[in-house]
Amino acid sequence: MPQRRDFRVVGRPGLRGWLIILVAVSLIVAVAVAIAVVAIGVFLFLLPVLVVAAALYYVFGRAKFRRRYQQGKTPVIIEGEFRRVDASDIERTRRQD
């Protein structure tokens, strides 16, 4: 007689099966609670730091950052001496070096 190829569980799990299920669910819940505790702890630690940083930026930082990045309405003029150089002048200076 050929064997059946489909897998069927007959009956209910015994005490050992229920204990394995209980341990697996307990581990999943413990990991989830640990992640939640760490996330809440980090949030509670960072929240006051972010509030103080935002307040300091609001009081002191806005004018400093705006002045640095905005050049103003007047153009920036760079002064210097310029001269036109021909290719022959460049070759002469290379040979002398």
VMD Tcl script that builds the backbone (N, CA, C; Angstrom):
set m [mol new atoms 291]
animate dup $m
set s [atomselect $m all]
$s set {name element resname resid chain x y z} {
  {N N MET 1 A 0.833 -1.167 0.000}
  {CA C MET 1 A 0.000 0.000 0.000}
  {C C MET 1 A 0.889 1.245 0.000}
  {N N PRO 2 A 0.673 2.199 -0.933}
  {CA C PRO 2 A 1.515 3.400 -0.996}
  {C C PRO 2 A 1.229 4.344 0.159}
  {N N GLN 3 A 2.261 5.092 0.542}
  {CA C GLN 3 A 2.118 6.046 1.645}
  {C C GLN 3 A 1.500 7.340 1.134}
  {N N ARG 4 A 0.789 8.004 2.014}
  {CA C ARG 4 A 0.205 9.289 1.652}
  {C C ARG 4 A 1.289 10.367 1.680}
  {N N ARG 5 A 1.217 11.305 0.745}
  {CA C ARG 5 A 2.239 12.343 0.650}
  {C C ARG 5 A 1.853 13.618 1.388}
  {N N ASP 6 A 0.614 13.792 1.725}
  {CA C ASP 6 A 0.224 15.012 2.440}
  {C C ASP 6 A 0.454 14.840 3.932}
  {N N PHE 7 A 0.760 15.972 4.580}
  {CA C PHE 7 A 1.106 15.954 6.005}
  {C C PHE 7 A -0.133 16.361 6.806}
  {N N ARG 8 A -0.542 15.533 7.732}
  {CA C ARG 8 A -1.691 15.848 8.575}
  {C C ARG 8 A -1.332 15.604 10.028}
  {N N VAL 9 A -1.782 16.554 10.848}
  {CA C VAL 9 A -1.608 16.372 12.280}
  {C C VAL 9 A -2.922 15.834 12.818}
  {N N VAL 10 A -2.820 14.728 13.457}
  {CA C VAL 10 A -4.019 14.111 14.000}
  {C C VAL 10 A -3.996 14.298 15.502}
  {N N GLY 11 A -5.053 14.838 16.053}
  {CA C GLY 11 A -5.141 15.023 17.487}
  {C C GLY 11 A -4.604 16.376 17.921}
  {N N ARG 12 A -4.576 16.581 19.199}
  {CA C ARG 12 A -4.107 17.830 19.786}
  {C C ARG 12 A -2.678 17.650 20.291}
  {N N PRO 13 A -1.949 18.795 20.382}
  {CA C PRO 13 A -0.588 18.651 20.931}
  {C C PRO 13 A -0.652 18.286 22.413}
  {N N GLY 14 A 0.285 17.509 22.810}
  {CA C GLY 14 A 0.326 17.098 24.205}
  {C C GLY 14 A 0.972 18.156 25.077}
  {N N LEU 15 A 1.335 17.771 26.282}
  {CA C LEU 15 A 1.948 18.689 27.230}
  {C C LEU 15 A 3.266 19.240 26.678}
  {N N ARG 16 A 4.048 18.411 26.059}
  {CA C ARG 16 A 5.328 18.847 25.498}
  {C C ARG 16 A 5.108 19.864 24.368}
  {N N GLY 17 A 4.131 19.640 23.525}
  {CA C GLY 17 A 3.815 20.570 22.441}
  {C C GLY 17 A 3.362 21.924 22.965}
  {N N TRP 18 A 2.500 21.908 23.986}
  {CA C TRP 18 A 2.043 23.172 24.581}
  {C C TRP 18 A 3.191 23.919 25.254}
  {N N LEU 19 A 4.107 23.202 25.882}
  {CA C LEU 19 A 5.262 23.855 26.510}
  {C C LEU 19 A 6.164 24.504 25.463}
  {N N ILE 20 A 6.371 23.848 24.337}
  {CA C ILE 20 A 7.191 24.429 23.265}
  {C C ILE 20 A 6.528 25.684 22.721}
  {N N ILE 21 A 5.221 25.639 22.519}
  {CA C ILE 21 A 4.488 26.811 22.038}
  {C C ILE 21 A 4.571 27.940 23.065}
  {N N LEU 22 A 4.414 27.623 24.342}
  {CA C LEU 22 A 4.480 28.624 25.404}
  {C C LEU 22 A 5.867 29.267 25.483}
  {N N VAL 23 A 6.912 28.490 25.364}
  {CA C VAL 23 A 8.275 29.027 25.409}
  {C C VAL 23 A 8.529 29.920 24.199}
  {N N ALA 24 A 8.088 29.514 23.015}
  {CA C ALA 24 A 8.289 30.316 21.811}
  {C C ALA 24 A 7.546 31.646 21.915}
  {N N VAL 25 A 6.305 31.618 22.356}
  {CA C VAL 25 A 5.532 32.855 22.499}
  {C C VAL 25 A 6.146 33.737 23.585}
  {N N SER 26 A 6.630 33.142 24.660}
  {CA C SER 26 A 7.263 33.908 25.733}
  {C C SER 26 A 8.533 34.602 25.237}
  {N N LEU 27 A 9.324 33.907 24.445}
  {CA C LEU 27 A 10.533 34.527 23.899}
  {C C LEU 27 A 10.194 35.680 22.957}
  {N N ILE 28 A 9.199 35.510 22.126}
  {CA C ILE 28 A 8.806 36.579 21.203}
  {C C ILE 28 A 8.320 37.796 21.979}
  {N N VAL 29 A 7.501 37.572 23.006}
  {CA C VAL 29 A 6.992 38.685 23.821}
  {C C VAL 29 A 8.138 39.352 24.583}
  {N N ALA 30 A 9.076 38.575 25.102}
  {CA C ALA 30 A 10.201 39.148 25.848}
  {C C ALA 30 A 11.075 40.015 24.945}
  {N N VAL 31 A 11.328 39.566 23.728}
  {CA C VAL 31 A 12.127 40.363 22.800}
  {C C VAL 31 A 11.386 41.647 22.433}
  {N N ALA 32 A 10.080 41.557 22.199}
  {CA C ALA 32 A 9.296 42.748 21.859}
  {C C ALA 32 A 9.276 43.747 23.007}
  {N N VAL 33 A 9.140 43.264 24.230}
  {CA C VAL 33 A 9.141 44.159 25.397}
  {C C VAL 33 A 10.514 44.796 25.579}
  {N N ALA 34 A 11.581 44.036 25.370}
  {CA C ALA 34 A 12.933 44.590 25.506}
  {C C ALA 34 A 13.170 45.678 24.462}
  {N N ILE 35 A 12.747 45.451 23.229}
  {CA C ILE 35 A 12.901 46.470 22.187}
  {C C ILE 35 A 12.089 47.709 22.538}
  {N N ALA 36 A 10.876 47.517 23.047}
  {CA C ALA 36 A 10.037 48.661 23.418}
  {C C ALA 36 A 10.651 49.451 24.571}
  {N N VAL 37 A 11.207 48.775 25.552}
  {CA C VAL 37 A 11.823 49.464 26.695}
  {C C VAL 37 A 13.037 50.264 26.240}
  {N N VAL 38 A 13.858 49.689 25.385}
  {CA C VAL 38 A 15.028 50.404 24.882}
  {C C VAL 38 A 14.603 51.601 24.040}
  {N N ALA 39 A 13.601 51.429 23.190}
  {CA C ALA 39 A 13.129 52.532 22.354}
  {C C ALA 39 A 12.550 53.664 23.194}
  {N N ILE 40 A 11.785 53.342 24.202}
  {CA C ILE 40 A 11.221 54.376 25.090}
  {C C ILE 40 A 12.335 55.058 25.873}
  {N N GLY 41 A 13.320 54.292 26.321}
  {CA C GLY 41 A 14.438 54.888 27.051}
  {C C GLY 41 A 15.238 55.848 26.196}
  {N N VAL 42 A 15.506 55.458 24.969}
  {CA C VAL 42 A 16.241 56.341 24.058}
  {C C VAL 42 A 15.419 57.589 23.775}
  {N N PHE 43 A 14.110 57.410 23.552}
  {CA C PHE 43 A 13.243 58.554 23.290}
  {C C PHE 43 A 13.214 59.505 24.487}
  {N N LEU 44 A 13.100 58.976 25.683}
  {CA C LEU 44 A 13.056 59.824 26.874}
  {C C LEU 44 A 14.399 60.499 27.139}
  {N N PHE 45 A 15.490 59.891 26.714}
  {CA C PHE 45 A 16.798 60.517 26.873}
  {C C PHE 45 A 17.016 61.603 25.826}
  {N N LEU 46 A 16.618 61.342 24.580}
  {CA C LEU 46 A 16.866 62.286 23.505}
  {C C LEU 46 A 15.870 63.439 23.469}
  {N N LEU 47 A 14.669 63.252 23.992}
  {CA C LEU 47 A 13.661 64.304 23.923}
  {C C LEU 47 A 14.102 65.595 24.608}
  {N N PRO 48 A 14.619 65.577 25.844}
  {CA C PRO 48 A 15.085 66.829 26.441}
  {C C PRO 48 A 16.272 67.431 25.695}
  {N N VAL 49 A 17.162 66.588 25.173}
  {CA C VAL 49 A 18.307 67.099 24.428}
  {C C VAL 49 A 17.831 67.819 23.168}
  {N N LEU 50 A 16.866 67.245 22.467}
  {CA C LEU 50 A 16.340 67.883 21.265}
  {C C LEU 50 A 15.596 69.168 21.581}
  {N N VAL 51 A 14.876 69.195 22.689}
  {CA C VAL 51 A 14.146 70.415 23.071}
  {C C VAL 51 A 15.136 71.534 23.403}
  {N N VAL 52 A 16.179 71.213 24.159}
  {CA C VAL 52 A 17.175 72.236 24.507}
  {C C VAL 52 A 17.922 72.703 23.252}
  {N N ALA 53 A 18.270 71.781 22.366}
  {CA C ALA 53 A 18.963 72.160 21.136}
  {C C ALA 53 A 18.080 73.045 20.261}
  {N N ALA 54 A 16.809 72.732 20.167}
  {CA C ALA 54 A 15.902 73.558 19.375}
  {C C ALA 54 A 15.741 74.942 19.990}
  {N N ALA 55 A 15.667 75.003 21.316}
  {CA C ALA 55 A 15.538 76.305 21.975}
  {C C ALA 55 A 16.800 77.145 21.786}
  {N N LEU 56 A 17.973 76.529 21.919}
  {CA C LEU 56 A 19.217 77.267 21.707}
  {C C LEU 56 A 19.355 77.733 20.263}
  {N N TYR 57 A 18.954 76.910 19.322}
  {CA C TYR 57 A 19.008 77.311 17.922}
  {C C TYR 57 A 18.039 78.468 17.662}
  {N N TYR 58 A 16.873 78.410 18.287}
  {CA C TYR 58 A 15.885 79.474 18.092}
  {C C TYR 58 A 16.394 80.795 18.665}
  {N N VAL 59 A 17.049 80.744 19.826}
  {CA C VAL 59 A 17.495 81.967 20.483}
  {C C VAL 59 A 18.784 82.502 19.858}
  {N N PHE 60 A 19.780 81.631 19.677}
  {CA C PHE 60 A 21.101 82.095 19.275}
  {C C PHE 60 A 21.474 81.781 17.828}
  {N N GLY 61 A 20.987 80.697 17.274}
  {CA C GLY 61 A 21.543 80.197 16.030}
  {C C GLY 61 A 20.979 80.773 14.764}
  {N N ARG 62 A 19.779 81.298 14.787}
  {CA C ARG 62 A 19.156 81.706 13.534}
  {C C ARG 62 A 19.920 82.824 12.844}
  {N N ALA 63 A 20.287 83.855 13.564}
  {CA C ALA 63 A 20.969 84.993 12.940}
  {C C ALA 63 A 22.366 84.595 12.462}
  {N N LYS 64 A 23.057 83.762 13.216}
  {CA C LYS 64 A 24.405 83.356 12.827}
  {C C LYS 64 A 24.390 82.556 11.535}
  {N N PHE 65 A 23.485 81.599 11.438}
  {CA C PHE 65 A 23.450 80.763 10.250}
  {C C PHE 65 A 22.977 81.557 9.034}
  {N N ARG 66 A 22.080 82.453 9.215}
  {CA C ARG 66 A 21.602 83.233 8.075}
  {C C ARG 66 A 22.687 84.179 7.568}
  {N N ARG 67 A 23.448 84.776 8.452}
  {CA C ARG 67 A 24.508 85.671 8.014}
  {C C ARG 67 A 25.588 84.920 7.254}
  {N N ARG 68 A 25.878 83.720 7.670}
  {CA C ARG 68 A 26.953 82.966 7.043}
  {C C ARG 68 A 26.590 82.572 5.614}
  {N N TYR 69 A 25.355 82.153 5.388}
  {CA C TYR 69 A 24.989 81.622 4.091}
  {C C TYR 69 A 24.451 82.675 3.130}
  {N N GLN 70 A 23.986 83.799 3.619}
  {CA C GLN 70 A 23.504 84.842 2.733}
  {C C GLN 70 A 24.604 85.880 2.541}
  {N N GLN 71 A 24.960 86.120 1.310}
  {CA C GLN 71 A 26.061 87.028 1.022}
  {C C GLN 71 A 25.618 88.483 1.086}
  {N N GLY 72 A 24.387 88.761 0.938}
  {CA C GLY 72 A 23.926 90.135 0.919}
  {C C GLY 72 A 23.632 90.566 -0.500}
  {N N LYS 73 A 23.206 91.812 -0.648}
  {CA C LYS 73 A 22.819 92.283 -1.967}
  {C C LYS 73 A 23.983 92.877 -2.737}
  {N N THR 74 A 25.077 93.199 -2.079}
  {CA C THR 74 A 26.217 93.783 -2.784}
  {C C THR 74 A 27.087 92.660 -3.330}
  {N N PRO 75 A 27.640 92.833 -4.520}
  {CA C PRO 75 A 28.501 91.787 -5.077}
  {C C PRO 75 A 29.851 91.753 -4.363}
  {N N VAL 76 A 30.461 90.602 -4.356}
  {CA C VAL 76 A 31.779 90.428 -3.753}
  {C C VAL 76 A 32.817 90.727 -4.827}
  {N N ILE 77 A 33.718 91.639 -4.548}
  {CA C ILE 77 A 34.742 92.045 -5.506}
  {C C ILE 77 A 36.084 91.525 -5.015}
  {N N ILE 78 A 36.743 90.780 -5.858}
  {CA C ILE 78 A 38.071 90.271 -5.549}
  {C C ILE 78 A 39.052 91.104 -6.361}
  {N N GLU 79 A 39.935 91.799 -5.664}
  {CA C GLU 79 A 40.896 92.654 -6.355}
  {C C GLU 79 A 42.194 91.897 -6.590}
  {N N GLY 80 A 42.850 92.228 -7.688}
  {CA C GLY 80 A 44.120 91.592 -7.998}
  {C C GLY 80 A 44.697 92.159 -9.270}
  {N N GLU 81 A 45.893 91.727 -9.581}
  {CA C GLU 81 A 46.548 92.154 -10.814}
  {C C GLU 81 A 46.519 90.998 -11.792}
  {N N PHE 82 A 46.148 91.294 -13.023}
  {CA C PHE 82 A 46.034 90.275 -14.049}
  {C C PHE 82 A 46.851 90.686 -15.268}
  {N N ARG 83 A 47.351 89.712 -15.980}
  {CA C ARG 83 A 48.011 89.993 -17.246}
  {C C ARG 83 A 47.725 88.837 -18.184}
  {N N ARG 84 A 47.685 89.124 -19.447}
  {CA C ARG 84 A 47.449 88.103 -20.459}
  {C C ARG 84 A 48.772 87.431 -20.780}
  {N N VAL 85 A 48.729 86.137 -20.915}
  {CA C VAL 85 A 49.940 85.372 -21.167}
  {C C VAL 85 A 49.751 84.616 -22.469}
  {N N ASP 86 A 50.723 84.737 -23.366}
  {CA C ASP 86 A 50.694 83.969 -24.612}
  {C C ASP 86 A 51.280 82.589 -24.362}
  {N N ALA 87 A 51.048 81.698 -25.294}
  {CA C ALA 87 A 51.586 80.344 -25.173}
  {C C ALA 87 A 53.107 80.357 -25.212}
  {N N SER 88 A 53.681 81.270 -25.971}
  {CA C SER 88 A 55.145 81.331 -26.047}
  {C C SER 88 A 55.748 81.741 -24.701}
  {N N ASP 89 A 55.080 82.601 -23.960}
  {CA C ASP 89 A 55.558 82.986 -22.624}
  {C C ASP 89 A 55.538 81.796 -21.666}
  {N N ILE 90 A 54.531 80.974 -21.797}
  {CA C ILE 90 A 54.434 79.790 -20.920}
  {C C ILE 90 A 55.576 78.824 -21.231}
  {N N GLU 91 A 55.877 78.629 -22.520}
  {CA C GLU 91 A 56.966 77.725 -22.905}
  {C C GLU 91 A 58.310 78.256 -22.398}
  {N N ARG 92 A 58.535 79.568 -22.481}
  {CA C ARG 92 A 59.797 80.139 -21.999}
  {C C ARG 92 A 59.969 79.920 -20.506}
  {N N THR 93 A 58.921 80.094 -19.747}
  {CA C THR 93 A 59.043 79.908 -18.285}
  {C C THR 93 A 59.263 78.436 -17.955}
  {N N ARG 94 A 58.722 77.514 -18.713}
  {CA C ARG 94 A 58.950 76.087 -18.454}
  {C C ARG 94 A 60.400 75.711 -18.754}
  {N N ARG 95 A 60.973 76.267 -19.804}
  {CA C ARG 95 A 62.356 75.928 -20.148}
  {C C ARG 95 A 63.329 76.484 -19.129}
  {N N GLN 96 A 63.034 77.625 -18.565}
  {CA C GLN 96 A 63.925 78.234 -17.600}
  {C C GLN 96 A 63.898 77.477 -16.266}
  {N N ASP 97 A 62.808 76.836 -15.953}
  {CA C ASP 97 A 62.719 76.105 -14.681}
  {C C ASP 97 A 63.431 74.821 -14.809}
}
mol reanalyze $m
mol bondsrecalc $m
mol representation Tube
mol addrep $m
